[in-house]
Amino acid sequence: MFLFSQQLKIGSRSSKLALWQAEFVAKQLKSLGIDSTIVPIKTQGDKIDKPLYEFGGKGLFIKELEKALIDGQIDIAVHSLKDMSVFEDKTFEFVVLKRDYHVDTFVSFKGNIFELEKHAKIGTSSLRRQAELLRLRDDIEFMPLRGNLDTRLKKLKSGVVDGIVVSKSGLMRLGLYDEYYMYDLDVVVPAAGQGVIAVEFLRDSPFKDDLKKLEDEETRVCIEAERSFVVQLNASCNYPIGAYAYFNKDGEFCMRVSYGFVDNLKRLIRFSLCDRSPIFVLSKVVDEVLKRIKQ
């Protein structure tokens, strides 16, 4: 039986997407018979408009929420898993919900990535996305672009850039996805944990057994492999590195990974493998990428 005698306090960033995710978690809790209320919290990452790697990484999106957990202002914090550091703090624990959409989506009113004019300007601050797009078109130019989805779409509509790249999951969750001018980039390896909602709480929380009922076991196996790949390559989430794991229709565990170089984004290592053993697949892709880095 759930232990809460009062409403569970859910901490969330205050963007539309973050609040959608918090409300989604609230509905999942409600299905377990748990009432909750959402506490919006502004994070440092919401206040800056420059690339995150210039300010210490994606932890900027979760620092204030984790402080609120420690201070007892909230009981759980809801995050996009890809915003959480792969180097975990033992103070906290998290569960993951079932992943919906993992892919990146290219958005442009001028056609898909191959239809744009030469030296087209693409808005993205992600080094991973830049490295992946340069593999498809080495003439395109990049403009740093941050902010919530509405802000990015507004800049695209105003003509500041010819195209932007964003996560499909965000577009779908906010009902913004439009096949008329949005193109899924299935060939691009997404960030580790992309498309997964995480619910974080204190490791010694008396409620964690109940919160673990939200966990999707298959998603957990996949994101553990993705995040382990990033850790074993000793890279942060802001490095040009991607990892996506999944089970195929034959029940095999598969991984697609990419590893880029900050000083030369046109050099990108990519590798993929399927096998019955997730441990074997992870070990093999790490060994292969490390071998290619040294070449």
N, C-alpha and C positions, 0 to 999 in steps of 0.2 A: 504494500500500500504506500502511496506517495506520502512524504513526510510534511509537505508544506501545509501550514494552517492558514496562510495568507497568500495574497497574490505574488507569484514569482516575478521578480523584476528583471526584465530583459534589457541589457545595455546594447545600444546600436549607434553607429554613425548616423548623421542626420540627413544623408543624401536620400533621394527617392528610392534608389536601388537597395541601399542598406536597410531602409525602413520596410521595403517590400519583403526582404529576406527575414527581417525580425518578425513581421506579421505572419510569414509562412511558418516560422518556427512556433509562433504563438498558437497557430491552428493545430500543429502537430501535438503540442502540449495539451491543447484542449481535448483532442481525441483520446488522450490518456487520462482525462478528467482533471487536468491542472489548469487553473486560471492564471493569467499573467497580465502584466502591464509593461509597456515599452518606455524606456528611458533614453531619449536621444542625447548623444554626447558628441561634441565637436572635437575632432582629433587634430593634431598638428599637421597631418597629411592633408587635411581638408583646407588648411589655411595657406598653403604654398602653391605656386603655379609653375614651378620649375621641375625638371626631371628629379625623381626621387633619389637616384643614385648620387646626386650632388648634396643630399641632406641626410644620408645615413640609411637609406633603404626603406622597405615597405613596413618596417616596424612602426613607422610614424603613424600608420593607420590604426594601430592597436594599443599603443602605449597608454593612452588615457583610459581606455576601456579596462585594461588589466589593472591599472591603479584603482579604478572604481570597484573592481572585484575585491582587491585586497582591503580597501577601505570599507567594504560592506555596503556600498551605495547600490550595487546591483548583485544579482545572484548568478547570472550567466551573461556571457557576451556573445553576440552573433557576428561572425566574420565571413568574408569570402576567403576560403582557405588559401588561395594564392597570395593573399596579402599577409599571411602569417609566416614568420621566419621558419626555415627548415631546421634551424638550430634551436631546439626546444628548451624552454625554461621549466625546470622540474617543479616550480611552484604551481604550475597549471596543468590541466589535462583537457582534452577536447574529444567530442564525438563528431562524426561526419554523417550528413544526410546523403541519400542516394543522389549520384551525379545526374544532371540532366544533359546539358549541351557542353561539350568540351572545346569546340572549334573556335577559331578566330574568324571574324567576318570582315570582308572589305566592303566599305560603303562609299559609293561615288555616283554622282548623277551623270558621269561621262563614260560609263561602261565599266567592264571588269579591269583588272590590273593590266591585262595585255592590250587593252583597247585605248589606254590613255596616251596622250601625246608624249613625245620625248621630253625627258627632264621634268616630268610631272612632279608636283609637290604633294607629298603624303604626310599627313599629320599623325605622328606617334612619337612618344618619348621612350618607348620600350626598345632596348638594344636587341633583345631577342627577335622582336618583330622586324626591326630594321635588317638584321642579318638574314632572316628568312626571305624577306621581300627582295633583297639584293640578289639572292640566288635566282629569283624569277625574272627580275629586271634590274640590271646593274647600272642603268642610267638615271633611275629615279632619285629625287632629292627629298630629304626629310626636314620637317619643321617640328620642333618640340611642341607637344600638345597634351595638356593634362586637363583635369576637371571631370565633372560628371557627364553622363551620356548626353543630356540636353545641351550642355555647353559645347561639347565636341560636335554634335550635329548642327548646332547653330553656326559654328565657324565653317563647317562644310557648306552649309546653305548660303553663307555670305560670300563664298568664293575665296576665303583666305587660303584654303588648300583644295587640291583636286580630289583627294580621297582621304579616308581615315580607316584605321583598323581597330576594331573593338571586339570584346567577347560576345559571342552569340547568346550566351546564357543571359547576359544583362539585357540585351535587346528583347529577347523572348519574355523575360519576366516582367518587363515594363510595357509589353504590348507594342513595341516600336518596330518589330521586325517586318520588313517589306521586301519581298522577293524582286520587286521591280527595279530596285537599285542597291540591293545588298547581295553580296556574293560570298558564300562560305569558302574559306581557305582550307580545304581538307588536306592539302599537301603540306601545310605548315604545322610543325610540332608545337603544341600549346605549352603554356607554363605548367609546371608541376602543380597539381591540385586545381587547375582551372575548371570552373563549372561546379565546384563543390562548396556547399555551405557548411561551416563548422560552428559548433556550439562549445564555447570554452567556459571552464569553471575552475575553482580552486581544487588542487589535487586532493586536499583533505575535506572537500565538501561532503557533508552528510547525505547529500541528495544524489551523488553521482550514480548510484545503482539504478535509480529511476531515470536519470537523464540518459543513461546508456541504452535505454529502450528506443531512443531515436536513431541509434547507429545502424548504418547499412553495411553489412559485413563485406560484401563484394567490393564496394567503394573503398572500404578501409584497406583491403589487400592491395588495391591498385594505387592508392595515394601513398601508402607506406613505401612502395617500390619507387614511385616517382620522386618522393622527397629524399629517400635514401640515395638515389642516383645523384641528386644535387649535392647532398652532404659528402658523398664519397669523392666527388670531383672538387670538393672544397670550394664550391661556388655559392654565392648568395642568390636570392631570387631576382636580384637586379642585374645579374650577369647575363650575357646572351646564351642562355641555356634553356632547353625545353625537355619535357619528359611526359609521355602519355602512356598509361598502361590500361589494358582491358582484357576481357575474356572473349575469344572469338566464338563463332557458332559451333565449332567442334570442341569447345571446352578448354582450348589451350589458352595459356596466359601469354599475352603479347606486350612488347614494349617498343615504342618508337622514341628515339632520343635525338637531340641535337646539341652541339657544343660549339660556340663561336669564340672569337678572339676580340677583345675590346680594342686593340690597336689595329685590327684589320677585319672589319665586319664582313668582308667579302670571302673570308675563309671560314667555312662552316663544315663541321664534321657531323654526319648523320648516320644512324645505324638503327636497324630494327630486327626483332627476333621473336619467334613464338615457340613455346615448348610446354609440356605438362607441368613443369616445376617453376613456380615463380622465383624461387631462390636461385635456380640455375640461370634463368633469364636475366635477372638483375646482375648476377655475378659476371655473366658473359658480356653484357652491354657495357658495364663499367670497365672490364679488362680491355675490350675492343677500343673504346674511346680513349682510354689512357695510352694504349699502344699507338693510336693514330696521332695523338697530341705530340708524342716524342718523335714522330717521323719528320 
